[in-house]
Amino acid sequence: MTRAGYVASFIGREPEKALFVGLYAIKGSKPITRKQFWQIPAYIELKAFGMKEFTEEDSRCSILWFDLALTTFCAHWKGKLIVRWPGKEVA
């Protein structure tokens, strides 16, 4: 993933279908610790909703944080393009 230049973002709508959200350019990445991870407001909020990722039980001591920038590539498809997502859905 660190060598990829872009990340396409989709939201699962129903089994085997996903809605296009946007194409993001990867501007950089850096490792962050568990403590740094849980100081990020978005993850604090997700934890309140039951997110259980990157806890003390996780054997990793750090994860990669990506600096993403939304591009204008196919921006007119946002919320309109639905793609078939065969196989198992991944969260």
Phi and psi restraints in degrees (range 20) as a CNS / XPLOR table:
assign (resid 1 and name C) (resid 2 and name N)
       (resid 2 and name CA) (resid 2 and name C) 1.0 -70.4 20.0 2
assign (resid 2 and name N) (resid 2 and name CA)
       (resid 2 and name C) (resid 3 and name N) 1.0 -19.1 20.0 2
assign (resid 2 and name C) (resid 3 and name N)
       (resid 3 and name CA) (resid 3 and name C) 1.0 -92.9 20.0 2
assign (resid 3 and name N) (resid 3 and name CA)
       (resid 3 and name C) (resid 4 and name N) 1.0 -12.3 20.0 2
assign (resid 3 and name C) (resid 4 and name N)
       (resid 4 and name CA) (resid 4 and name C) 1.0 -71.5 20.0 2
assign (resid 4 and name N) (resid 4 and name CA)
       (resid 4 and name C) (resid 5 and name N) 1.0 149.4 20.0 2
assign (resid 4 and name C) (resid 5 and name N)
       (resid 5 and name CA) (resid 5 and name C) 1.0 -94.9 20.0 2
assign (resid 5 and name N) (resid 5 and name CA)
       (resid 5 and name C) (resid 6 and name N) 1.0 -19.9 20.0 2
assign (resid 5 and name C) (resid 6 and name N)
       (resid 6 and name CA) (resid 6 and name C) 1.0 -143.2 20.0 2
assign (resid 6 and name N) (resid 6 and name CA)
       (resid 6 and name C) (resid 7 and name N) 1.0 157.7 20.0 2
assign (resid 6 and name C) (resid 7 and name N)
       (resid 7 and name CA) (resid 7 and name C) 1.0 -130.4 20.0 2
assign (resid 7 and name N) (resid 7 and name CA)
       (resid 7 and name C) (resid 8 and name N) 1.0 124.4 20.0 2
assign (resid 7 and name C) (resid 8 and name N)
       (resid 8 and name CA) (resid 8 and name C) 1.0 -89.1 20.0 2
assign (resid 8 and name N) (resid 8 and name CA)
       (resid 8 and name C) (resid 9 and name N) 1.0 134.6 20.0 2
assign (resid 8 and name C) (resid 9 and name N)
       (resid 9 and name CA) (resid 9 and name C) 1.0 -110.6 20.0 2
assign (resid 9 and name N) (resid 9 and name CA)
       (resid 9 and name C) (resid 10 and name N) 1.0 131.7 20.0 2
assign (resid 9 and name C) (resid 10 and name N)
       (resid 10 and name CA) (resid 10 and name C) 1.0 -134.8 20.0 2
assign (resid 10 and name N) (resid 10 and name CA)
       (resid 10 and name C) (resid 11 and name N) 1.0 153.3 20.0 2
assign (resid 10 and name C) (resid 11 and name N)
       (resid 11 and name CA) (resid 11 and name C) 1.0 -116.7 20.0 2
assign (resid 11 and name N) (resid 11 and name CA)
       (resid 11 and name C) (resid 12 and name N) 1.0 130.1 20.0 2
assign (resid 11 and name C) (resid 12 and name N)
       (resid 12 and name CA) (resid 12 and name C) 1.0 -66.9 20.0 2
assign (resid 12 and name N) (resid 12 and name CA)
       (resid 12 and name C) (resid 13 and name N) 1.0 128.6 20.0 2
assign (resid 12 and name C) (resid 13 and name N)
       (resid 13 and name CA) (resid 13 and name C) 1.0 -101.9 20.0 2
assign (resid 13 and name N) (resid 13 and name CA)
       (resid 13 and name C) (resid 14 and name N) 1.0 -39.3 20.0 2
assign (resid 13 and name C) (resid 14 and name N)
       (resid 14 and name CA) (resid 14 and name C) 1.0 -162.2 20.0 2
assign (resid 14 and name N) (resid 14 and name CA)
       (resid 14 and name C) (resid 15 and name N) 1.0 169.0 20.0 2
assign (resid 14 and name C) (resid 15 and name N)
       (resid 15 and name CA) (resid 15 and name C) 1.0 -52.2 20.0 2
assign (resid 15 and name N) (resid 15 and name CA)
       (resid 15 and name C) (resid 16 and name N) 1.0 131.0 20.0 2
assign (resid 15 and name C) (resid 16 and name N)
       (resid 16 and name CA) (resid 16 and name C) 1.0 67.5 20.0 2
assign (resid 16 and name N) (resid 16 and name CA)
       (resid 16 and name C) (resid 17 and name N) 1.0 16.1 20.0 2
assign (resid 16 and name C) (resid 17 and name N)
       (resid 17 and name CA) (resid 17 and name C) 1.0 -136.1 20.0 2
assign (resid 17 and name N) (resid 17 and name CA)
       (resid 17 and name C) (resid 18 and name N) 1.0 140.1 20.0 2
assign (resid 17 and name C) (resid 18 and name N)
       (resid 18 and name CA) (resid 18 and name C) 1.0 -139.0 20.0 2
assign (resid 18 and name N) (resid 18 and name CA)
       (resid 18 and name C) (resid 19 and name N) 1.0 145.3 20.0 2
assign (resid 18 and name C) (resid 19 and name N)
       (resid 19 and name CA) (resid 19 and name C) 1.0 -100.6 20.0 2
assign (resid 19 and name N) (resid 19 and name CA)
       (resid 19 and name C) (resid 20 and name N) 1.0 130.2 20.0 2
assign (resid 19 and name C) (resid 20 and name N)
       (resid 20 and name CA) (resid 20 and name C) 1.0 -68.3 20.0 2
assign (resid 20 and name N) (resid 20 and name CA)
       (resid 20 and name C) (resid 21 and name N) 1.0 130.9 20.0 2
assign (resid 20 and name C) (resid 21 and name N)
       (resid 21 and name CA) (resid 21 and name C) 1.0 -106.1 20.0 2
assign (resid 21 and name N) (resid 21 and name CA)
       (resid 21 and name C) (resid 22 and name N) 1.0 -41.8 20.0 2
assign (resid 21 and name C) (resid 22 and name N)
       (resid 22 and name CA) (resid 22 and name C) 1.0 167.3 20.0 2
assign (resid 22 and name N) (resid 22 and name CA)
       (resid 22 and name C) (resid 23 and name N) 1.0 170.2 20.0 2
assign (resid 22 and name C) (resid 23 and name N)
       (resid 23 and name CA) (resid 23 and name C) 1.0 -112.4 20.0 2
assign (resid 23 and name N) (resid 23 and name CA)
       (resid 23 and name C) (resid 24 and name N) 1.0 126.4 20.0 2
assign (resid 23 and name C) (resid 24 and name N)
       (resid 24 and name CA) (resid 24 and name C) 1.0 -111.8 20.0 2
assign (resid 24 and name N) (resid 24 and name CA)
       (resid 24 and name C) (resid 25 and name N) 1.0 135.0 20.0 2
assign (resid 24 and name C) (resid 25 and name N)
       (resid 25 and name CA) (resid 25 and name C) 1.0 -85.4 20.0 2
assign (resid 25 and name N) (resid 25 and name CA)
       (resid 25 and name C) (resid 26 and name N) 1.0 137.1 20.0 2
assign (resid 25 and name C) (resid 26 and name N)
       (resid 26 and name CA) (resid 26 and name C) 1.0 -87.1 20.0 2
assign (resid 26 and name N) (resid 26 and name CA)
       (resid 26 and name C) (resid 27 and name N) 1.0 111.7 20.0 2
assign (resid 26 and name C) (resid 27 and name N)
       (resid 27 and name CA) (resid 27 and name C) 1.0 -87.8 20.0 2
assign (resid 27 and name N) (resid 27 and name CA)
       (resid 27 and name C) (resid 28 and name N) 1.0 -18.8 20.0 2
assign (resid 27 and name C) (resid 28 and name N)
       (resid 28 and name CA) (resid 28 and name C) 1.0 167.0 20.0 2
assign (resid 28 and name N) (resid 28 and name CA)
       (resid 28 and name C) (resid 29 and name N) 1.0 175.4 20.0 2
assign (resid 28 and name C) (resid 29 and name N)
       (resid 29 and name CA) (resid 29 and name C) 1.0 -152.3 20.0 2
assign (resid 29 and name N) (resid 29 and name CA)
       (resid 29 and name C) (resid 30 and name N) 1.0 157.9 20.0 2
assign (resid 29 and name C) (resid 30 and name N)
       (resid 30 and name CA) (resid 30 and name C) 1.0 -154.6 20.0 2
assign (resid 30 and name N) (resid 30 and name CA)
       (resid 30 and name C) (resid 31 and name N) 1.0 148.9 20.0 2
assign (resid 30 and name C) (resid 31 and name N)
       (resid 31 and name CA) (resid 31 and name C) 1.0 -74.5 20.0 2
assign (resid 31 and name N) (resid 31 and name CA)
       (resid 31 and name C) (resid 32 and name N) 1.0 141.5 20.0 2
assign (resid 31 and name C) (resid 32 and name N)
       (resid 32 and name CA) (resid 32 and name C) 1.0 -126.8 20.0 2
assign (resid 32 and name N) (resid 32 and name CA)
       (resid 32 and name C) (resid 33 and name N) 1.0 148.0 20.0 2
assign (resid 32 and name C) (resid 33 and name N)
       (resid 33 and name CA) (resid 33 and name C) 1.0 -81.3 20.0 2
assign (resid 33 and name N) (resid 33 and name CA)
       (resid 33 and name C) (resid 34 and name N) 1.0 169.6 20.0 2
assign (resid 33 and name C) (resid 34 and name N)
       (resid 34 and name CA) (resid 34 and name C) 1.0 -58.9 20.0 2
assign (resid 34 and name N) (resid 34 and name CA)
       (resid 34 and name C) (resid 35 and name N) 1.0 -41.9 20.0 2
assign (resid 34 and name C) (resid 35 and name N)
       (resid 35 and name CA) (resid 35 and name C) 1.0 -62.1 20.0 2
assign (resid 35 and name N) (resid 35 and name CA)
       (resid 35 and name C) (resid 36 and name N) 1.0 -45.1 20.0 2
assign (resid 35 and name C) (resid 36 and name N)
       (resid 36 and name CA) (resid 36 and name C) 1.0 -63.8 20.0 2
assign (resid 36 and name N) (resid 36 and name CA)
       (resid 36 and name C) (resid 37 and name N) 1.0 -40.8 20.0 2
assign (resid 36 and name C) (resid 37 and name N)
       (resid 37 and name CA) (resid 37 and name C) 1.0 -57.2 20.0 2
assign (resid 37 and name N) (resid 37 and name CA)
       (resid 37 and name C) (resid 38 and name N) 1.0 -48.2 20.0 2
assign (resid 37 and name C) (resid 38 and name N)
       (resid 38 and name CA) (resid 38 and name C) 1.0 -80.0 20.0 2
assign (resid 38 and name N) (resid 38 and name CA)
       (resid 38 and name C) (resid 39 and name N) 1.0 3.1 20.0 2
assign (resid 38 and name C) (resid 39 and name N)
       (resid 39 and name CA) (resid 39 and name C) 1.0 -96.3 20.0 2
assign (resid 39 and name N) (resid 39 and name CA)
       (resid 39 and name C) (resid 40 and name N) 1.0 -5.8 20.0 2
assign (resid 39 and name C) (resid 40 and name N)
       (resid 40 and name CA) (resid 40 and name C) 1.0 -79.9 20.0 2
assign (resid 40 and name N) (resid 40 and name CA)
       (resid 40 and name C) (resid 41 and name N) 1.0 122.7 20.0 2
assign (resid 40 and name C) (resid 41 and name N)
       (resid 41 and name CA) (resid 41 and name C) 1.0 -52.6 20.0 2
assign (resid 41 and name N) (resid 41 and name CA)
       (resid 41 and name C) (resid 42 and name N) 1.0 -39.4 20.0 2
assign (resid 41 and name C) (resid 42 and name N)
       (resid 42 and name CA) (resid 42 and name C) 1.0 -62.2 20.0 2
assign (resid 42 and name N) (resid 42 and name CA)
       (resid 42 and name C) (resid 43 and name N) 1.0 -38.6 20.0 2
assign (resid 42 and name C) (resid 43 and name N)
       (resid 43 and name CA) (resid 43 and name C) 1.0 -75.9 20.0 2
assign (resid 43 and name N) (resid 43 and name CA)
       (resid 43 and name C) (resid 44 and name N) 1.0 -31.5 20.0 2
assign (resid 43 and name C) (resid 44 and name N)
       (resid 44 and name CA) (resid 44 and name C) 1.0 -61.4 20.0 2
assign (resid 44 and name N) (resid 44 and name CA)
       (resid 44 and name C) (resid 45 and name N) 1.0 -43.6 20.0 2
assign (resid 44 and name C) (resid 45 and name N)
       (resid 45 and name CA) (resid 45 and name C) 1.0 -66.6 20.0 2
assign (resid 45 and name N) (resid 45 and name CA)
       (resid 45 and name C) (resid 46 and name N) 1.0 -42.3 20.0 2
assign (resid 45 and name C) (resid 46 and name N)
       (resid 46 and name CA) (resid 46 and name C) 1.0 -64.0 20.0 2
assign (resid 46 and name N) (resid 46 and name CA)
       (resid 46 and name C) (resid 47 and name N) 1.0 -35.3 20.0 2
assign (resid 46 and name C) (resid 47 and name N)
       (resid 47 and name CA) (resid 47 and name C) 1.0 -61.1 20.0 2
assign (resid 47 and name N) (resid 47 and name CA)
       (resid 47 and name C) (resid 48 and name N) 1.0 -37.4 20.0 2
assign (resid 47 and name C) (resid 48 and name N)
       (resid 48 and name CA) (resid 48 and name C) 1.0 -64.0 20.0 2
assign (resid 48 and name N) (resid 48 and name CA)
       (resid 48 and name C) (resid 49 and name N) 1.0 -24.2 20.0 2
assign (resid 48 and name C) (resid 49 and name N)
       (resid 49 and name CA) (resid 49 and name C) 1.0 -94.1 20.0 2
assign (resid 49 and name N) (resid 49 and name CA)
       (resid 49 and name C) (resid 50 and name N) 1.0 5.6 20.0 2
assign (resid 49 and name C) (resid 50 and name N)
       (resid 50 and name CA) (resid 50 and name C) 1.0 106.0 20.0 2
assign (resid 50 and name N) (resid 50 and name CA)
       (resid 50 and name C) (resid 51 and name N) 1.0 7.1 20.0 2
assign (resid 50 and name C) (resid 51 and name N)
       (resid 51 and name CA) (resid 51 and name C) 1.0 -61.5 20.0 2
assign (resid 51 and name N) (resid 51 and name CA)
       (resid 51 and name C) (resid 52 and name N) 1.0 133.3 20.0 2
assign (resid 51 and name C) (resid 52 and name N)
       (resid 52 and name CA) (resid 52 and name C) 1.0 -124.1 20.0 2
assign (resid 52 and name N) (resid 52 and name CA)
       (resid 52 and name C) (resid 53 and name N) 1.0 29.1 20.0 2
assign (resid 52 and name C) (resid 53 and name N)
       (resid 53 and name CA) (resid 53 and name C) 1.0 -88.1 20.0 2
assign (resid 53 and name N) (resid 53 and name CA)
       (resid 53 and name C) (resid 54 and name N) 1.0 152.2 20.0 2
assign (resid 53 and name C) (resid 54 and name N)
       (resid 54 and name CA) (resid 54 and name C) 1.0 54.0 20.0 2
assign (resid 54 and name N) (resid 54 and name CA)
       (resid 54 and name C) (resid 55 and name N) 1.0 49.5 20.0 2
assign (resid 54 and name C) (resid 55 and name N)
       (resid 55 and name CA) (resid 55 and name C) 1.0 -93.9 20.0 2
assign (resid 55 and name N) (resid 55 and name CA)
       (resid 55 and name C) (resid 56 and name N) 1.0 -178.2 20.0 2
assign (resid 55 and name C) (resid 56 and name N)
       (resid 56 and name CA) (resid 56 and name C) 1.0 -60.8 20.0 2
assign (resid 56 and name N) (resid 56 and name CA)
       (resid 56 and name C) (resid 57 and name N) 1.0 -26.3 20.0 2
assign (resid 56 and name C) (resid 57 and name N)
       (resid 57 and name CA) (resid 57 and name C) 1.0 -72.8 20.0 2
assign (resid 57 and name N) (resid 57 and name CA)
       (resid 57 and name C) (resid 58 and name N) 1.0 -18.8 20.0 2
assign (resid 57 and name C) (resid 58 and name N)
       (resid 58 and name CA) (resid 58 and name C) 1.0 -71.8 20.0 2
assign (resid 58 and name N) (resid 58 and name CA)
       (resid 58 and name C) (resid 59 and name N) 1.0 132.5 20.0 2
assign (resid 58 and name C) (resid 59 and name N)
       (resid 59 and name CA) (resid 59 and name C) 1.0 -77.5 20.0 2
assign (resid 59 and name N) (resid 59 and name CA)
       (resid 59 and name C) (resid 60 and name N) 1.0 -14.1 20.0 2
assign (resid 59 and name C) (resid 60 and name N)
       (resid 60 and name CA) (resid 60 and name C) 1.0 -73.7 20.0 2
assign (resid 60 and name N) (resid 60 and name CA)
       (resid 60 and name C) (resid 61 and name N) 1.0 144.0 20.0 2
assign (resid 60 and name C) (resid 61 and name N)
       (resid 61 and name CA) (resid 61 and name C) 1.0 -98.7 20.0 2
assign (resid 61 and name N) (resid 61 and name CA)
       (resid 61 and name C) (resid 62 and name N) 1.0 -13.0 20.0 2
assign (resid 61 and name C) (resid 62 and name N)
       (resid 62 and name CA) (resid 62 and name C) 1.0 -154.3 20.0 2
assign (resid 62 and name N) (resid 62 and name CA)
       (resid 62 and name C) (resid 63 and name N) 1.0 163.7 20.0 2
assign (resid 62 and name C) (resid 63 and name N)
       (resid 63 and name CA) (resid 63 and name C) 1.0 -134.7 20.0 2
assign (resid 63 and name N) (resid 63 and name CA)
       (resid 63 and name C) (resid 64 and name N) 1.0 166.5 20.0 2
assign (resid 63 and name C) (resid 64 and name N)
       (resid 64 and name CA) (resid 64 and name C) 1.0 -88.8 20.0 2
assign (resid 64 and name N) (resid 64 and name CA)
       (resid 64 and name C) (resid 65 and name N) 1.0 131.3 20.0 2
assign (resid 64 and name C) (resid 65 and name N)
       (resid 65 and name CA) (resid 65 and name C) 1.0 -103.0 20.0 2
assign (resid 65 and name N) (resid 65 and name CA)
       (resid 65 and name C) (resid 66 and name N) 1.0 125.4 20.0 2
assign (resid 65 and name C) (resid 66 and name N)
       (resid 66 and name CA) (resid 66 and name C) 1.0 -102.1 20.0 2
assign (resid 66 and name N) (resid 66 and name CA)
       (resid 66 and name C) (resid 67 and name N) 1.0 135.6 20.0 2
assign (resid 66 and name C) (resid 67 and name N)
       (resid 67 and name CA) (resid 67 and name C) 1.0 -92.5 20.0 2
assign (resid 67 and name N) (resid 67 and name CA)
       (resid 67 and name C) (resid 68 and name N) 1.0 107.2 20.0 2
assign (resid 67 and name C) (resid 68 and name N)
       (resid 68 and name CA) (resid 68 and name C) 1.0 -110.9 20.0 2
assign (resid 68 and name N) (resid 68 and name CA)
       (resid 68 and name C) (resid 69 and name N) 1.0 144.6 20.0 2
assign (resid 68 and name C) (resid 69 and name N)
       (resid 69 and name CA) (resid 69 and name C) 1.0 -128.2 20.0 2
assign (resid 69 and name N) (resid 69 and name CA)
       (resid 69 and name C) (resid 70 and name N) 1.0 125.4 20.0 2
assign (resid 69 and name C) (resid 70 and name N)
       (resid 70 and name CA) (resid 70 and name C) 1.0 -65.4 20.0 2
assign (resid 70 and name N) (resid 70 and name CA)
       (resid 70 and name C) (resid 71 and name N) 1.0 131.2 20.0 2
assign (resid 70 and name C) (resid 71 and name N)
       (resid 71 and name CA) (resid 71 and name C) 1.0 -97.0 20.0 2
assign (resid 71 and name N) (resid 71 and name CA)
       (resid 71 and name C) (resid 72 and name N) 1.0 172.2 20.0 2
assign (resid 71 and name C) (resid 72 and name N)
       (resid 72 and name CA) (resid 72 and name C) 1.0 -94.3 20.0 2
assign (resid 72 and name N) (resid 72 and name CA)
       (resid 72 and name C) (resid 73 and name N) 1.0 1.1 20.0 2
assign (resid 72 and name C) (resid 73 and name N)
       (resid 73 and name CA) (resid 73 and name C) 1.0 -57.0 20.0 2
assign (resid 73 and name N) (resid 73 and name CA)
       (resid 73 and name C) (resid 74 and name N) 1.0 120.6 20.0 2
assign (resid 73 and name C) (resid 74 and name N)
       (resid 74 and name CA) (resid 74 and name C) 1.0 52.0 20.0 2
assign (resid 74 and name N) (resid 74 and name CA)
       (resid 74 and name C) (resid 75 and name N) 1.0 35.3 20.0 2
assign (resid 74 and name C) (resid 75 and name N)
       (resid 75 and name CA) (resid 75 and name C) 1.0 -58.8 20.0 2
assign (resid 75 and name N) (resid 75 and name CA)
       (resid 75 and name C) (resid 76 and name N) 1.0 -28.5 20.0 2
assign (resid 75 and name C) (resid 76 and name N)
       (resid 76 and name CA) (resid 76 and name C) 1.0 -69.5 20.0 2
assign (resid 76 and name N) (resid 76 and name CA)
       (resid 76 and name C) (resid 77 and name N) 1.0 -11.9 20.0 2
assign (resid 76 and name C) (resid 77 and name N)
       (resid 77 and name CA) (resid 77 and name C) 1.0 -87.5 20.0 2
assign (resid 77 and name N) (resid 77 and name CA)
       (resid 77 and name C) (resid 78 and name N) 1.0 -13.3 20.0 2
assign (resid 77 and name C) (resid 78 and name N)
       (resid 78 and name CA) (resid 78 and name C) 1.0 -56.2 20.0 2
assign (resid 78 and name N) (resid 78 and name CA)
       (resid 78 and name C) (resid 79 and name N) 1.0 125.9 20.0 2
assign (resid 78 and name C) (resid 79 and name N)
       (resid 79 and name CA) (resid 79 and name C) 1.0 77.1 20.0 2
assign (resid 79 and name N) (resid 79 and name CA)
       (resid 79 and name C) (resid 80 and name N) 1.0 0.7 20.0 2
assign (resid 79 and name C) (resid 80 and name N)
       (resid 80 and name CA) (resid 80 and name C) 1.0 -118.8 20.0 2
assign (resid 80 and name N) (resid 80 and name CA)
       (resid 80 and name C) (resid 81 and name N) 1.0 -36.8 20.0 2
assign (resid 80 and name C) (resid 81 and name N)
       (resid 81 and name CA) (resid 81 and name C) 1.0 -81.0 20.0 2
assign (resid 81 and name N) (resid 81 and name CA)
       (resid 81 and name C) (resid 82 and name N) 1.0 121.0 20.0 2
assign (resid 81 and name C) (resid 82 and name N)
       (resid 82 and name CA) (resid 82 and name C) 1.0 -113.7 20.0 2
assign (resid 82 and name N) (resid 82 and name CA)
       (resid 82 and name C) (resid 83 and name N) 1.0 127.2 20.0 2
assign (resid 82 and name C) (resid 83 and name N)
       (resid 83 and name CA) (resid 83 and name C) 1.0 -112.3 20.0 2
assign (resid 83 and name N) (resid 83 and name CA)
       (resid 83 and name C) (resid 84 and name N) 1.0 152.7 20.0 2
assign (resid 83 and name C) (resid 84 and name N)
       (resid 84 and name CA) (resid 84 and name C) 1.0 -80.7 20.0 2
assign (resid 84 and name N) (resid 84 and name CA)
       (resid 84 and name C) (resid 85 and name N) 1.0 131.8 20.0 2
assign (resid 84 and name C) (resid 85 and name N)
       (resid 85 and name CA) (resid 85 and name C) 1.0 -118.5 20.0 2
assign (resid 85 and name N) (resid 85 and name CA)
       (resid 85 and name C) (resid 86 and name N) 1.0 83.5 20.0 2
assign (resid 85 and name C) (resid 86 and name N)
       (resid 86 and name CA) (resid 86 and name C) 1.0 -70.1 20.0 2
assign (resid 86 and name N) (resid 86 and name CA)
       (resid 86 and name C) (resid 87 and name N) 1.0 151.5 20.0 2
assign (resid 86 and name C) (resid 87 and name N)
       (resid 87 and name CA) (resid 87 and name C) 1.0 86.9 20.0 2
assign (resid 87 and name N) (resid 87 and name CA)
       (resid 87 and name C) (resid 88 and name N) 1.0 -163.3 20.0 2
assign (resid 87 and name C) (resid 88 and name N)
       (resid 88 and name CA) (resid 88 and name C) 1.0 -72.4 20.0 2
assign (resid 88 and name N) (resid 88 and name CA)
       (resid 88 and name C) (resid 89 and name N) 1.0 133.5 20.0 2
assign (resid 88 and name C) (resid 89 and name N)
       (resid 89 and name CA) (resid 89 and name C) 1.0 -72.5 20.0 2
assign (resid 89 and name N) (resid 89 and name CA)
       (resid 89 and name C) (resid 90 and name N) 1.0 144.4 20.0 2
assign (resid 89 and name C) (resid 90 and name N)
       (resid 90 and name CA) (resid 90 and name C) 1.0 -121.1 20.0 2
assign (resid 90 and name N) (resid 90 and name CA)
       (resid 90 and name C) (resid 91 and name N) 1.0 132.1 20.0 2
